[in-house]
Amino acid sequence: MQIQIPKTLPSQTTENLSPGDYSSAPARMHLSLLQAMSGRIVIFGAGVAGEALYHICRDWHIDVNCFCDNNRNKAGRSLYGIPVVHISEVGKRVEHPVFLISAADIVDVIEQLENLGFRKWFDSSLLLNEFDAQRHDLSVPPDFAEYVISTCIVCHQAFRNPQSIFLRSVDLVITERCSLRCRDCANLMQYYRKPRNYHLPNILEAVDRLADIVDSVNEIRVIGGEPLMSPAFSDIVKRLNKEPKFRKIIIYTNGTICPTEQRLDQLESPKILFFITNYGKLSKNLERLTTRLGEHNLRYFVQPAQGWSRCGTIGWHQRDQQELQAVFNKCCAKHVVTLMNGNLYRCPFSANASTLKAIPNYSEDSVAICEQSNLRQNLKSLKHDVLQLFSQRHALQACNYCEGRPFGAPEIEPAIQAGYPLDYTEICCSKTS
């Protein structure tokens, strides 16, 4: 099945729907409280989960004042006839706003709201858990909506148990090779001069170690480079699929490669999803790929290349601590955990820049889960190190070499091909702070 995800937001709908079946007492208690605050409701996050919350409010005759978002590219639009404003403008619109949080990164949102002086907020897991995406007009197909909404639910539920090691998403890098060489790749593939596939035993060891450490991972994202260039691709995905701690396995691919029938055998699973970015003419095997995935009853989604910003450069920025913290706080990738070469990194820039040796290998920016010393280490101690890394609120040392990836950064043309590996020679090997 092919599901094309549109760029545009849905228009106002006049469909008259009766309230959904919110049978649980906690959900009904939330709805009763929200009804008493009708007109002051602000939905934080103008995405799919935010759309779902709007429908819940409408079904229960709760007036939504506005949507808000950190992405300035979304501000100024409307969603179902409701204005979308930047978070900095909410205080000018609403007196004593009450926030319904639809963003998956709820900890960041709560911290931001409290810093702005806003104290009233609700997490959305109780309401979204009973939402029926099939009944409502959303900007994406119901299957994809359910995928996005389930991520929000799981993240909000994990927020209530901060001592568990829950990771929203882990990028598992299985190869440095890519069938494209995009000049502005945020994962720095354009700098690899001799890209290599990672050895299957090393990857499986890292996966097993990750499973020992975490309590739950919402999704493992199998990436590269282009993951379909790895000869170990199918074996890796089959191992991930068997791990009960990993809820979903997402394969990110660019539509240039169509795997053989043999490689797709035995991958049928509701946990597995192919996420295909459509680069137009560059995605030369997109139709063949989607046809073959359909023949194997494998789920996939196709989305046009969009939302790129100029964050694929490496350089020494000489930022002071306050400037570093500002870059970190605004970053949209600071929770994109990356498992690469047996190390867990906080973000893909840190992972790839360290692997390239373009920046110093800062021990405080990662946890080496597969080093022999750590394999002998008490597992409880290693879990503590991982929890500390991914719960920390201070900037990484790697932030001093990154251009920054803020929400709403000016967008650039995606997938401009470089044609040859870009140079990063001796950018900052002597820098240590």
N, C-alpha and C positions, 0 to 999 in steps of 0.2 A: 504494500500500500504506500502510495506517495502522498505526503501531506505537506503542502507548501505553506510556509508561515508568512503571512502578509506583513508588510511594513506599516500599514496604516492602522489607526485606531478605529474602533467601531463607532458608528454614529448613534444618535439618540434612538432608542427603541420605544415603541408604544405598546408592545406586547403586555397584556394584562395577565400576570401570573399570580396564582395564589401562593401563600407562604409555604416554604418547604417543610418537610417533616423534621423539626428539631426536637427530637423526643427526649434527649438527655436533660436532666435538671440543670447542670452547669451551663449548658448552651442557652437554655431558656432564661436563666438568671442573667447571663450576659445581655441577651436581647432586651430584657426588661430594663436593665440599667441604661442601655443605649437609647431606648425609647424615651426615657426621662431626660436625656441629653440631646434629643433631636435638634438639628440645626447647628450644633456645635461640633459635629463629627467631622474629623479630618482623616482620610485614609492615607496613611504613609506608604507610598509606593504606587506609582502609576503603571503597574504591570499586570500580568494575568491574575495573580492572587488578589491584587487590588480591585480588579474588575469583579472578581467573585464576591468580595466583601461589599461592593456597591450593590450587587444584585440581592444579597442577603438583606441589606438595609432597606432597599426599595420594597422587597417582598413583605417586610415587617413595618412599613410606613415610617421608617427612620430617615429623616432628611440629612443628606450628606452635604456639608458646606463646600468642601473642595477636596481634591486630591493634592498631595504634596510629594515632592521628589527631590533628591539631591542632584539629579541630572538636569542641568539647565537647558539641555536640548529638548526636554519634554515640557518645560514650563512655557506657558502661553498658549498651549493647546487646550482642547476640552475632551473629555472622555464621558460618553453618554450625556453630553450637554452640561457636565459639571466641570468647572475650570480646574486646570492643573497648574499649580504654583510652585515656585521654588520654596524649600523649607524656610529660607530666611524671610519670606513674605507672609508667612502664616499669621504671625502676631498682629499684622496690620489688617488682616481680614476678619479674624475670629477672636472674640473675647472669651477667655478661658476655654481654649480648644480641648477636645478629647480625641486622642489619636487611636485609630485602629491600625495596628502595624501589620502590613502585608509583606514587608521585606524579610527575606530569610535570615539575614544577618541582624537578628534582633538585638543582640548585645550592643552593637555599634549604634543602632537607632536609639535605644534607650539612653545611652551615654550622651548622644548628641542632643536629644530632647531635654535632658536634665541640665546640660550646659546652657541651653537656651532658656531655661527657666520653666519648662513645661513638665508638669508632674502627672498628668492624667493620661494613661495609655492602657490599652488592652492588647495582649497577644491574641493571635487569631486562630490558634489550633482548634479550639472547641467548636467555633463556628464553621471553619473550613472543613473540618472532619465530616460534617454532615451535608456538605454542599454537593449538589448534583449538577455536574458540568453539562450533562446532556440536555438539561431543561432550559438553559439560558443562552443568550446571545453574547458570545465572547469573541475576541479578536483572533483567536486561534482555534483550531479544531479541538473537539472535546478530549481526545486522547492525549494531545499535548498539554492541554489545560490541566488534566488530572496529574500529569507528570510534574508540572511546575507547582501546582497546589500541594501535592504530597510532599515535595521538598520543603515548602514553607511549614507545613504541619510538623514534620519530623524535627526541623531546626528549632521551632518554638517549644516543642515538647522537651528537647534536649536542654534548652535554656533553664528548665526547672530543675535539672539535675547537673549542676556545674562540676561535680567531682567525677563524672563519667567522662571518658575520652571519646567524644563524639566528633567526627570530622564531617562537615557538610560535603566536601568534595576533595578527592585526591587525584591529581594528575599523575598517572603512571607512565613515565617516559620509557618506551621500549626501543627506540631508535633515534639517531640523530639525522638519518637520511630523510630527504623530502623530495618529492617529485616536482615541487615548485621552489623557487628561491625568491620569496617576496622581500623586497627591499626594506619594508617596515614591519616585518614579523615581530610581534611582541615577545615571542619565545626565542628570539635571537638565532633562528636557524640560518639566517643569511651570513653568519660569521663562521660557520663550521667549514674548515678547509678540507678535512678528511673525515666526513661523517661516517659513523659506524653503527651497525646493529649491535644491541646489547645481548650478551649470551643468556640463553634460556635458563640455565641453572642459577645464575646470579639474580635474574629477575624473580624466579620462583622463590629463592631464599628470602629476598626482600619482601615479597608478598606474604610469605608465611610469617615472617617476623612482624610485619604490620598487623596481621590478624592476631598475633599473640598480644600485641600492645593495646590495641583499641578495643572499646566496647561496641562501637558501631561506626560504619561509614555509610553515609547516604548514597553516594555514588563514587565509583572508581571510573575515571575518565582515561581511557587508553589512547595515548597520543604519541607523537614524535616531535619533529618531523611528521612524516606520513606513516602511521602505524601499519598500513597494509603492505609496506615495503619490507617489514620484518618477516623472515621465514618462520619465526616462532609465534607469529600473531595468534593463530588458532589455539595453540597449546596454552598460551597465556590466558586467553579469554575463557577457555574451558576451566582452567584452575580458578579464576576469579568467580566464575558462575557457581562453583561448588561451595564457596565460602559463605556461610549463613550470615556473617557479620557485615557483608557487603550487600546493600539492598538493591543497587542497580549497577550495571556495567554499561558505560557509554563509550562507543568507539567514534572518535572524531576523525573524519576523513574529508578529502577535498574533491572527490569525484573524478580523479585522474586515473584510478586503478580499479579494475574489476577482479576480485579474487576468483580463483578457480572453484569449481563445484566441491572439490575435495576439502578445500580450506574452510568452506562454509558448513560442511557436514557437522552434525552434532552441536551446532551453536544455537539451535532453536530453544529459546527460553524467554519467558515474560520479563526476566531481569535485564535482557540485552537489548540495547537500542543503538542503531547507527545514526549518528548526527552528521549530516552531509552539508558542507558549505558549498554553495553554488557560485563558482568563480566565472561563470559564463563560458566563453570559448576555452578557457584554461581547463575547465572540468570536462575534458573530452570524453570521458567514459561514464558520465552521470547517468545517461539513459540505460546503458548496459548494466550498470551497478544496481540501479533501483529495480530493474526487471529481475535480475538474479536474486536480489534480496527478497523480492516478492515471491519468487518461485520456492524459496526456502522458508517462507513464512516468517521472515525476520523483520522486526519492526524498524522503521527508519523515518526520519524527518529531514526535509530539505529546507535550508534557509539561505537566502542571498547573503553574500559577503557585505557586511555593513558594520558601522560603529567603530571603525579603526581610528586610532589617534597616533600621534607621533611619539611613540614610547619605545621604539625599537633601536635606540641608540645607547651607547655605553660611554660614559665620560665622568671625569672627576669634577664635582660641583662645588666643593669647598663650603658646604652648608654648615651653619652653626647648629646647635642642638635644637633650638626652637624651629629653625627652618626644616630640619630633618623630620621633626615630629609632625609638622604641617603636611609634608609630603606623604608621610605614612598615614595620617588621619584621613586624608582625602582619597587615598588609593582604593581603586575598585578591585584590586587583585591581591590584597593583603591576606585574604583567607583562601587563596587558591593554593592549597598545600600541594607540594610536588615531591614525588618519590623518584629519585634519580640516582643511579650509581650507589644504591644502598644507603642513601641519605634522605632524610625528611627535611625539606626546606619550607619556609613560610610562604614563598611566592616563586613563580616561574622565573622571574628576572634573576633573583638570587641563585637559583639552581643552575641556570644556564650560564650566567656570567662566571660563576665559580668553576663550572666544568670547563669552560673555555680558558680558564686562568686569566681572564681579563680583569678580575678583581681578586683581592686577597681572599683566602678561604677562612672567613670569620667563623670560629667555632660557635659563637653565641647565636649565629643566624641559622643553625641547622642542628640536627641530631643524627649522628652516624649509627643507624640501627643495626648495621651488618658488620661493623668492625669486630675483629676477633675479641678485642677487649670488652666490647659491649655485649657480645654474645655470651661471654662468661659473667657479665654483670648481672646482679640481682634484677629480675624483671620488674619488681616494684620500683626500684630506683630509676630504671629506664623509662617506665611509664610516667614517673614524676617529671623527668626531663622533657618528655614530649608534651605533657600537659602544660608545663611552664612555657614552652616555646609558643604554643598555639593559643594560650590565654593571655600572653603578654600584651600590654597596651603601648609599649614604647617602640620607637623606630628601630629598624634594622640598620646595621652598618652598611649593608648593600644599598640602602636608600640614597647614599651619597654619590652613587654612580648612575642612578636611574633618572631618566628625564621626568618620571612621574606619570601615574595613570589615574587622574582624578575623574570622577563622574562628570559627564558633560563637557569633557575636553573637546576642543575643535576637531571635527572629523576630517579625515584625509581620504583620498582615493585608495581603496584597498587593492592589494595584490599586484602592485607595480613590480615587475620582474627585474632583478638586479643583473642576472646573466652570469655573474661570477661571485665568489665569496668576497664579502666586504672586509676591509682591513680594520683590525682593532689592536695592532701591535703595540705592546708596551704602554698601554694606556695608563695603567695605574698600579703596576706590580709593586712599586716601592711605597705606595700609600698604605698606611695601617690605621688611620683614624679619620 
